[in-house]
Amino acid sequence: MTTMREEAAPETHGVTVQEIGAVDLAGEIEGMDGRQLRMRMVTIQPGGTFGPMHDHQDRPGIVYILAGTITDHRGGVTTEYGPGLGWPEDRTTLHWLENRGSVPAVEISVDIVSRS
């Protein structure tokens, strides 16, 4: 983990997102009408960013890194996550991501979202 001055978060580039699956939570859990549990595979190419700065209000989730290294920027702190590591994304999360490495970084992201 490295503490540094937070720079302006760039827009998303070099990122592909593949939806793996989703479960409609209406009828599964009381009070979850209009929500779904979603799983995606996100690939960030070397030099790619997943921005701009975004929050996870009303969209909690968890991320697991399959390959490469993803740098998470939040609150002026950068944290690098490699394969086998991950992080929660809760209502207090405000961040952006980048791949500073030389190989694609691949994550599995699972979250609860409004059905679209």
N, C-alpha and C positions, 0 to 999 in steps of 0.2 A: 504494500500500500504506500502510495506517495502523496504527500500533501503539496498542492501547488495552486497558484492563482487560477481560478476558473475562467477560461476564455469563452467567448461567444460560441454556442453550440452550432455546428454546421447543419445544413439540410441533409436528408438521407441521400446517399449515393453508394453504388456498389453493393446493394443489398437485394437479395431475393427471398421471398417468403412463400412457403408451400404449406397450405393447410393439410394437416394429416387427418383430422377428424374433429367432430363436435357432437355434443350431447345436449339436447334441449332439456333444460332443467325444470320446465313446467311440469308439475305432477310428480317430479322426482323428490323435490325438497319444498316444503311449504314456504310460500313467500318468494319463490324464485321464478315466477311467471315472467316471461319476456327475457330471460337470461339463458345463456348456454355456457357449458364448459368446453373450451376450445384448446386444441393442441396444434402447434405449428412448428415447422422446421425453418429457422432463419439462418441464411448464409451471408456473411459479411466478407467481401473480398478484401485482400490486402489494400490498405489505404481507404477502405470504405467506412462510412459512418451511418449510424442509425440515429437521426436527430429529427428535428431540433430538440431542445430540452423539452421533455414531456413528463407528465405525471401519470399515476395509476389510480387516481380517484375513481371509485366505483368500478375498478377493473383490476382486482387483485390477481396475482399470479406468482409463478415460480419459474426460474430458468435453470437449465442444466447444459453445460458445455460438452459437446461430443468431440470436437477437434479444433485445433488452433487456439488462439488466445484472444479474449475480448477484454477491452479496457472500458470499465464503467466509470463515468464522470458524474459525481454528485456532491453538492455542497463544497466544492473546492478540493475534493479528495478524489484521486484516481485509484482504482483497484483493478488489478489484472486477474482474470480467471482463465484457467486452462482446463483441459479435459478432466472430467470427473468432478468439477467444482460448479457452483452455481450460486444463485442469490434469490431471496424473496423480493417481490415487488408489491408493496402494500400502499395504503392511502398516504403514507408519508414519503413515498418514493418520488423524487424529482431528479431526472438524470438524462444522459445521452450516452451512446455507445460508439466505440470505434475498434477497428482492427489495425493495430500498429505492426503486426507481424508480416511475414513473407508468404504465408499460406492461408487459404480460406479458413475462416472461423465459422463453426457450425454449432448452433444452439437449438435445444428443444425448449419451446416456451409453452406453458400451460397457463391459461387464465380464464376468468369468468367475465363474460362480456354481455352487453345487451344484444339481443338477436337483431340482425339487420336484414 
